[in-house]
Amino acid sequence: MGTWFVFYFLLKTKKDLFSFIGVLLYEMIFGYRPFEHIQDNYDKMSYIARLTQNPIIPPTTNLHLRDVLQKCLQINLAHRLNAEQLLQHPFFSN
């Protein structure tokens, strides 16, 4: 089962890219989830739903990583990558 399976069959919306790829990649790289300071899951979901600015990405020397995180964790769906764009991003294609 290849990467394409995950992207095309499990991640059907841009919202999925935020919640699955963006948050998972963030946690794998930095060792904690964005919004970890909010302990209660209901409070966390409410906080995320009310966001007006993109989450802050900690400093990293990998510019492709930073770019893909910023594009996956976009609040505005119009600016968020879709699965096809994500697969073509230099972070995943190199």
Secondary structure, 3 states (H helix, E strand, C coil): CCHHHHHHHHCCCHHHHHHHHHHHHHHHHHCCCCCCCCCCHHHHHHHHHCCCCCCCCCCCCCHHHHHHHHHHCCCCHHHCCCHHHHHHCHHHHC
